[in-house]
Amino acid sequence: MTLSRNQFLSLLDESGIFSAKDVIALQETQLDSSETALDLAKTLVKNKKLNEFQIKMILQHKGDRLVLGDYLILREIGAGGMGKVYLAEHRRMKRKVALKTLPAKIALDEESIGRVQ
């Protein structure tokens, strides 16, 4: 199923990457009703508002996984049995960091947490 432009904007809003105000402004500037979600996505990448990884996550309805606290996920660096590592940016300080996430089964196990630390 292909997403419409409005469906894509809704997913973008739900992701938390942009403020509701920014999404509304984006919607108002994208008045071409024939523009598809992919057209809008390409425009956002071209204008460096989002990257390919973020677009992929949004189109897969996983945009809510791109914001963790004060961090915006930019891309996946690696993955393994102990979790995934992402390149992320602190939203206010604009600092890039490596951010490791743990699977739930590891996050609840004290011994595993000790190994990660």
C-alpha positions as CSV (number, residue, x, y, z in Angstrom):
1,M,0.0,0.0,0.0
2,T,1.3,3.4,-1.0
3,L,1.1,6.2,1.5
4,S,-0.6,9.4,0.6
5,R,1.2,12.7,1.3
6,N,-1.2,13.4,4.2
7,Q,-0.6,10.0,5.7
8,F,3.1,10.6,5.5
9,L,2.7,14.0,7.2
10,S,0.6,12.3,9.9
11,L,3.4,9.7,10.5
12,L,5.9,12.5,10.5
13,D,3.9,14.3,13.2
14,E,3.6,11.1,15.3
15,S,7.3,10.6,15.1
16,G,8.1,13.6,17.2
17,I,11.0,14.6,14.9
18,F,9.3,17.9,14.1
19,S,7.1,20.0,16.3
20,A,3.4,20.1,15.4
21,K,3.9,23.7,14.3
22,D,6.7,22.6,11.9
23,V,4.5,19.8,10.4
24,I,1.7,22.3,9.8
25,A,4.1,24.7,8.1
26,L,5.4,21.9,6.0
27,Q,1.9,20.9,5.0
28,E,1.1,24.4,4.0
29,T,4.2,24.8,1.9
30,Q,3.5,21.5,0.1
31,L,0.3,22.5,-1.7
32,D,0.8,20.3,-4.8
33,S,-2.0,17.7,-4.2
34,S,-0.4,15.4,-6.8
35,E,2.7,15.1,-4.7
36,T,3.2,11.6,-3.2
37,A,4.6,10.7,0.1
38,L,7.8,9.6,-1.7
39,D,8.0,13.0,-3.5
40,L,7.7,14.8,-0.2
41,A,10.3,12.4,1.4
42,K,12.8,13.1,-1.4
43,T,12.3,16.9,-0.9
44,L,12.9,16.5,2.9
45,V,16.1,14.6,2.2
46,K,17.2,17.1,-0.5
47,N,16.7,19.9,1.9
48,K,18.6,18.1,4.7
49,K,15.5,18.0,7.0
50,L,15.7,14.2,7.2
51,N,18.0,11.5,6.0
52,E,17.4,8.2,4.1
53,F,17.4,6.2,7.4
54,Q,14.8,8.4,9.0
55,I,12.6,8.3,5.9
56,K,12.8,4.5,5.8
57,M,11.8,4.3,9.5
58,I,8.9,6.7,9.0
59,L,7.6,4.8,5.9
60,Q,7.8,1.6,7.9
61,H,5.6,3.2,10.6
62,K,8.6,3.2,13.0
63,G,9.1,6.9,13.2
64,D,8.4,6.9,16.9
65,R,11.7,5.0,17.4
66,L,13.7,7.9,16.1
67,V,13.4,10.1,19.2
68,L,14.8,8.8,22.5
69,G,14.5,11.4,25.2
70,D,16.6,14.4,24.1
71,Y,18.2,12.4,21.2
72,L,17.3,12.2,17.6
73,I,18.4,9.0,15.9
74,L,20.4,9.7,12.7
75,R,21.3,6.2,11.6
76,E,22.2,2.7,12.9
77,I,25.9,2.1,13.4
78,G,25.8,-1.6,14.4
79,A,23.8,-4.3,16.0
80,G,24.5,-7.5,17.9
81,G,23.2,-9.8,20.6
82,M,23.6,-7.0,23.3
83,G,21.6,-4.4,21.4
84,K,21.9,-1.8,18.7
85,V,24.1,1.2,18.4
86,Y,23.0,4.4,16.7
87,L,24.5,7.7,15.7
88,A,22.3,10.2,17.5
89,E,22.2,14.0,18.0
90,H,21.3,15.7,21.2
91,R,18.4,17.9,20.1
92,R,19.2,21.0,22.1
93,M,23.1,20.9,22.3
94,K,23.5,19.6,18.7
95,R,26.2,17.1,19.8
96,K,26.5,13.8,18.1
97,V,26.9,10.7,20.2
98,A,26.8,6.9,20.0
99,L,23.7,5.7,21.7
100,K,23.3,2.0,22.6
101,T,19.8,0.5,23.1
102,L,19.3,-2.8,24.8
103,P,16.7,-5.5,24.1
104,A,14.1,-5.8,26.8
105,K,15.4,-9.2,28.0
106,I,18.8,-7.7,28.6
107,A,17.6,-4.4,30.0
108,L,15.8,-6.3,32.8
109,D,18.8,-8.5,33.7
110,E,21.3,-7.0,36.2
111,E,24.2,-9.3,35.1
112,S,23.7,-8.3,31.5
113,I,23.5,-4.6,32.4
114,G,26.8,-5.0,34.3
115,R,28.5,-6.5,31.2
116,V,27.2,-3.6,29.0
117,Q,28.5,-1.0,31.4
